[in-house]
Amino acid sequence: MENFTAYTTEILLLIFLTITFLQSGLDKIVDWRGNLSWLSGHFAKTAFKGIVPFLLGTVLFLEMVSGILAAVAIFQFLFEGESSIAFYSAVVSAITLLLLLFGQRMAKDYEGAKTIVVYLIPTVFLVYLLQ
């Protein structure tokens, strides 16, 4: 409990990232076809139209890495009182969100881009806390 109170903000933000990315990644695994179909239409008029399956796989990989690193970092904080992995989790998460933001901007989905910024703000704050 002492480690939780010493790193409450970091742990809560890592829980946020774990939930965000593992849920999103698992959704892509479970409903690959549905996601691919929707994204193919979403990017039909962009430079990404021919590489949507590759991009979806890349995002899936980055989301799972981000979520797993965040989960490991939580346990490191709780049991060791520090985390060497937390910073990398936050940075990979921020990069993943920036890639998603770029995709939304390319698709001219400005509402979707705004939503990603909502996730990016606490993620960048976590990077700042862990530096």
N, C-alpha and C positions, 0 to 999 in steps of 0.2 A: 504494500500500500504506500510505503514511503516513496518508492520510485514513481508511482502514479502521480502523487501530489507534486513531486519535483518536476515532472515533465507532462503535466496535464494538457497544456495547449498542444504540444507536439503530438502526444498520443491521440488526442481527439481529432486532430487534423489527419493523422495517419489512418485512423479508423474511417474518416470521411473518404480518403483516397482508396482504401481497401474496398469499401462498399461500392463506390462509384465505378472503379475499374474492373473489379471481379464480376460484378453484376452485368456490366456492359459486355465484357468479354464472354461470359457464359451465355448471354443472350445471343451473341454472334455465333457461338458454337452450336447451340440448340436450334437456332433458326437461321442457319447460314443462307439457305435459299431465299427466304423472305427478306433478309437484310440485303442480299445481293440484288434481288429484283428491285427493291425500293431505291437502293443507291445507284443502280444502273440508270434508272429514270431520272434521279436527282442530278446526276452528272452527265446526262445525255448531250447537253449543249456546251460542254466544257472540254478542255484539253485532256481531261481524265477519262473520257468516255470509253476508250479502248483498254484501259488498265484497271478498271474498277475491281475485279477479283484480286489482283495483286495488292492494290491499296487496302482493300478490306482485310486481307490476310496480314498485311503489315500493321494495320491499326489493331487488329485482334492480338497479335503478338505483343505489341507495345503495351496495350491495356493489361494483358495478363502479367507481363513482367512488372508493370507499375503496381498492380494490386498485390502481387505476391511479395515484392520487395517491401511494400508498406506493411503488410501483415507480419513479415519477419521482423521488421523494425519495431513494431509494437511490442513484440515479445522480448526483443533485445532491451528496450527501455524498461520494461516491467521486471525482467529477471536480472539484468546486468547493470542497470542504472545508466546506460549510455547506448548509443546505437551508431555504429559505423555505416550501417546500410541506409539509415533514414534519409540522409542527404541525397544519396543516389536515387532513392525512391522518389523524392520530391522533384529532383531534376528530370528524371525520365518521365514523370507524370506531367511536368510542365511542358516538356518537348512534345509529348503525345497530345496534350491539349492545344498547343500551338499548331500542330499538324491538322488537327480537327478544325480549328479556327480557319486555317488557310483553305481547307476544303470547302467549308461553308461560304467563305468569301468568294471562292472561285465559282461556286454554284449560284452566287448572288442570293443566298439565303441569309439575309441580314438578321432576321429574327433568330435563326439558329445560331448565328455567330454570336449574338448577344448572350444567348444562353451559355455558350461555352466560356465566355468571359466571366460569368458568375462562378464557374468552377476554377477558372484560372487564378482569380484573385486570392482565395485562401491557399492555393498551391504555391504561388509565388511568395506569399507571406511565410509559408512553412520553409521554403528555401532560405529566406532571409533569417528566420529564427535559427536555422541549423548551420549557418555559415560561421 
